[in-house]
Amino acid sequence: MRPKPITPRSGQESVWDYPRPPRVEPVHRRVRVIFNDEVIAESHRALRVLETSHPPGIYIPPEDIRSEFLRPSSRSSFCEWKGRAAYHHVVVGDRRADDAAWSYPDPVPAFASIRDYVTFYPGRVDACFLDDEQVTPQEGGFYGGWITSDLVGPFKGGPGSWGW
C-alpha cells in the first residue's frame, strides 16, 4: 500500500518526487557530524542520494572526515542499487557508536561517485547538521536518512512502511 504523500509548501521537497532508481546530486549546504564534542566530519563537497520515499542519505568525501575516529566493522549489507556496504564504528575518547556509519568501497558503476564516501546514521551520533539545522534521524534502525525542515513525507522506515 502506497501512503498518501504530503503536499510540499514553497521551498520544500517531497520524498515522493524522488526517483527510483535513486539519483546522486551535490549537497549545497555545509555538512557537519558531531560525536562526543568533536566535529568528526565537515564538508562543503558532500553528495546526497535521493530515492522515492526516503529522506536523503548524505555522503561525505573521505578527505573531509577525521578518519582517526572511524574503526572498521565486520558488518556489511547489500543495496539493490548501490552494491555492498561496509560499516564503521565511531570512537571518540571513551565513547563508541557501533555501526554508526557506512560506505561503498566498490559500488556499482552507476554510483561510482560515492565510492569511499561515508554517511552517518544521525541517530547514532550526537548530531548531524546541514548548515545550522540539526537533522532529525529517519525512523527505524535500517535506513539512515537525514530529515530537515525542507522535506515532507511520509518517510519510509517507521512501523508499517516496510512494503512501500
Disulfide bonds with the S-S distance in Angstrom:
none
